[in-house]
């Protein structure tokens, strides 16, 4: 299916072969390696996860450079396609020209850009400010992204927040059609409803050719099996489970050590140091030492 040589081609080949790309969130090279180890097709370089890792809110305070550096490191260490969450594109269409060039060069397979105004507020927060940009302005951002990519297989995903902002199905569909017309390869539609009904209604009404991307964080009933029944879905993103799992595991371990006054109680519950050495590639280091250190 793909013609280029980059990770966008790999992403499109997986989509062509399997009909669905499953991406798991990550926030570091190590978590990205664990995503690959678990057998997911791709990594979601989540802005929410990275901002949480820095201990700051997901409101466009993590800089593009911080996110870009982490995306590059995740792509290098994991060896699987990375879908970069670039929020609003870090500004207007002029910022998008720069961002897309940089993310493609850093080895990302795809970028996801949303139609909220900069600075954004995270979508899932109750009562959050959800200001949208005009349709024409966002079409310009998509066109800017298309114009600057070197490899035409690099995937541009346009994300509409119309349902998150409470603007309804008609507005969401109108925006999705306009974004496809501007050249988006995929349309991501997001919802914070606790059930998949709103999303399923959108998918059934979608009359475009572009595959749909979903992030079913708020509605866990949306399984892979249910997604496949809907057809039309090309990308499924598990959006924040790496950071949530790490927070839970660290809290539990730290509390146990405090309670026990030592590490004896947790030692058998957590991965061994040797398991971490394996992830770090220490076996190869020893082989290389034998070969090269004289």
C-alpha positions in Angstrom: 0.0 0.0 0.0 2.8 2.4 0.9 5.4 3.7 -1.5 7.7 5.6 0.8 10.4 4.2 3.1 9.5 5.9 6.4 7.4 4.8 9.3 4.3 6.3 7.7 4.6 3.5 5.0 4.9 0.9 7.8 1.8 2.4 9.4 -0.2 2.2 6.1 1.0 -1.3 5.5 -0.3 -2.5 8.9 -3.6 -0.7 8.2 -3.8 -2.4 4.7 -3.0 -5.8 6.1 -5.0 -5.8 9.3 -7.7 -3.2 8.7 -7.0 -1.7 12.1 -3.9 -0.2 13.8 -3.9 -0.5 17.5 -1.8 2.1 19.3 -1.0 2.1 23.0 0.0 5.3 24.8 3.6 5.8 26.1 5.5 8.7 27.7 9.1 7.5 27.6 11.4 5.3 25.5 11.1 2.5 28.2 7.3 2.6 28.1 7.4 2.7 24.3 9.6 -0.5 24.3 7.1 -2.2 26.6 4.3 -1.2 24.1 6.2 -2.9 21.3 7.0 -6.0 23.6 3.2 -6.4 24.3 2.5 -6.6 20.6 0.7 -3.4 19.8 1.0 -2.1 16.3 2.0 1.5 17.2 2.7 3.9 20.0 0.6 6.9 20.9 3.0 9.7 21.9 0.4 11.2 24.2 0.6 14.8 25.2 -1.4 14.0 28.3 1.0 11.2 29.4 4.1 13.4 28.8 2.6 16.4 30.7 1.6 14.0 33.5 5.2 12.6 33.6 6.5 16.1 34.0 3.9 16.7 36.8 2.2 19.6 34.9 -1.3 20.0 33.5 -2.1 19.1 29.9 -2.7 22.7 28.8 0.0 23.3 26.2 2.7 24.1 28.8 4.9 21.2 27.7 6.9 22.7 24.8 7.0 21.3 21.3 10.8 20.6 21.9 10.1 18.5 24.9 7.4 16.5 23.1 9.4 16.2 19.9 12.6 14.9 21.7 10.5 12.3 23.5 8.8 11.3 20.3 12.2 10.9 18.6 13.5 8.8 21.5 10.4 6.6 21.5 10.6 6.0 17.7 14.3 5.1 18.0 14.0 2.7 20.9 10.7 0.9 20.0 11.1 0.3 16.3 7.4 0.5 15.7 5.3 3.4 14.2 4.8 6.4 16.5 1.6 8.5 16.3 2.5 11.9 17.6 -0.1 13.8 19.5 0.7 17.4 18.5 -2.4 19.0 20.1 -3.3 22.1 18.1 0.0 22.1 16.1 1.7 24.4 18.7 0.1 27.6 17.2 -1.3 28.5 13.8 -0.6 27.2 10.3 2.9 28.7 10.3 3.8 26.8 13.5 2.3 23.7 11.9 4.6 24.0 8.9 7.6 23.8 11.3 6.1 21.2 13.6 5.2 18.7 10.8 8.7 19.0 9.2 10.3 18.3 12.6 8.1 15.4 13.6 8.6 13.7 10.2 12.3 14.2 10.5 12.2 12.7 14.1 10.8 9.4 12.7 7.1 9.8 13.6 4.7 7.8 11.3 1.8 10.2 11.9 0.7 13.3 13.6 -2.7 14.0 15.2 -3.8 17.6 15.2 -7.0 18.9 16.9 -9.3 21.8 16.0 -9.2 23.5 19.4 -7.7 27.0 19.9 -4.2 27.3 21.3 -3.5 27.0 24.3 -5.7 23.9 24.6 -7.3 22.4 27.7 -7.4 18.6 28.0 -10.6 17.1 26.6 -11.6 14.8 29.4 -11.7 17.4 32.3 -15.2 18.1 33.6 -16.3 21.6 32.8 -13.1 22.4 30.9 -12.8 25.3 28.4 -13.2 23.9 24.9 -12.8 26.7 22.4 -12.8 25.6 18.7 -11.1 27.3 15.8 -13.0 28.2 12.6 -13.3 25.4 10.1 -11.5 27.4 7.4 -8.6 28.1 9.8 -8.2 24.4 10.6 -8.4 23.5 6.9 -5.4 25.8 6.4 -3.5 23.9 9.1 -4.2 20.6 7.4 -3.1 22.0 4.0 0.0 23.4 5.7 0.8 19.9 7.1 0.3 18.3 3.7 2.4 20.8 1.9 5.5 20.3 4.1 5.6 16.5 4.5 8.5 15.0 2.4 7.0 11.4 2.3 3.4 11.3 1.1 2.9 8.2 3.3 3.4 10.4 6.4 -0.1 10.2 8.0 -2.0 13.4 8.8 -4.9 12.8 11.3 -7.3 15.6 11.8 -9.1 15.4 15.2 -12.4 17.1 15.8 -13.4 18.1 19.3 -16.9 19.1 18.2 -18.6 16.4 20.4 -16.3 17.2 23.3 -17.3 20.9 23.0 -21.0 19.9 23.0 -21.6 21.1 19.4 -23.4 18.0 18.3 -23.3 15.4 15.5 -24.0 17.7 12.6 -21.2 20.0 13.5 -18.8 17.1 14.0 -19.7 15.6 10.6 -19.5 19.0 8.9 -16.0 19.5 10.3 -14.9 16.0 9.5 -16.0 16.4 5.9 -14.3 19.7 5.6 -11.0 18.3 7.0 -11.1 15.3 4.6 -11.6 17.8 1.8 -8.5 19.7 3.0 -6.5 16.5 2.7 -6.5 14.8 6.1 -5.7 11.1 5.7 -7.8 10.1 8.8 -10.4 11.7 11.0 -10.2 11.3 14.8 -13.5 12.0 16.6 -13.3 12.3 20.4 -16.1 11.9 23.0 -16.2 12.0 26.8 -19.5 10.3 27.0 -19.4 7.2 29.3 -20.9 5.0 26.7 -20.0 4.5 23.0 -23.4 5.6 21.7 -22.4 9.1 20.6 -19.3 7.8 18.8 -21.2 4.9 17.1 -23.8 7.4 15.9 -21.0 9.5 14.3 -19.4 6.4 12.7 -22.6 5.2 11.2 -23.3 8.7 9.8 -19.8 9.1 8.4 -19.9 9.2 4.6 -16.3 10.1 3.8 -13.5 7.8 2.5 -11.0 8.6 5.3 -10.8 6.0 8.0 -11.8 7.1 11.5 -9.6 7.1 14.6 -11.0 6.5 18.1 -9.7 7.0 21.6 -12.2 5.1 23.8 -10.7 6.3 27.1 -14.1 7.4 28.6 -16.1 4.5 27.2 -14.3 1.3 28.0 -17.1 -0.9 26.5 -15.6 -0.1 23.1 -13.5 -3.3 22.6 -11.5 -4.3 19.5 -14.3 -6.7 18.5 -16.9 -3.9 18.7 -14.6 -1.6 16.7 -14.2 -4.2 13.9 -18.0 -4.6 13.7 -18.2 -0.8 13.0 -15.9 -1.2 10.0 -14.8 2.4 9.0 -12.3 2.5 12.0 -8.7 2.5 11.0 -6.9 3.5 14.2 -7.7 2.6 17.8 -5.8 4.5 20.5 -5.6 3.4 24.1 -4.9 6.9 25.3 -3.5 7.1 28.8 -3.1 3.6 30.2 0.7 3.6 30.5 0.9 6.6 32.8 -2.1 5.4 34.9 -0.6 1.9 35.3 2.8 3.4 36.3 1.2 5.7 38.9 -0.7 2.8 40.4 2.3 0.4 40.5 4.6 3.0 42.0 2.1 4.1 44.6 1.5 0.5 45.7 5.2 -0.3 45.9 6.2 2.9 47.7 3.4 2.5 50.2 4.4 -1.1 50.9 8.1 -0.1 51.5 7.0 2.6 53.9 4.6 0.2 55.7 7.2 -2.6 56.0 10.1 -0.3 56.9 12.1 -2.1 54.2 12.1 -3.6 50.7 11.7 -7.3 51.8 7.9 -7.3 51.1 8.0 -5.9 47.6 11.1 -7.8 46.3 9.1 -10.7 44.9 6.3 -8.5 43.6 8.3 -6.3 41.2 10.5 -7.1 38.1 14.0 -8.2 38.9 17.0 -6.0 38.2 18.0 -8.6 35.5 14.7 -8.0 33.7 15.5 -4.3 33.6 19.0 -5.1 32.3 17.4 -7.1 29.5 15.3 -4.1 28.5 18.5 -2.0 28.5 20.3 -4.4 26.3 23.1 -5.2 28.8 23.7 -8.6 27.1 24.8 -6.9 24.0 27.1 -4.5 26.0 28.9 -7.6 27.5 29.3 -9.1 24.0 30.6 -5.7 22.6 33.1 -5.4 25.5 34.5 -8.9 24.6 34.7 -7.8 20.9 36.0 -4.2 21.2 37.7 -3.6 24.6 41.3 -4.5 24.3 
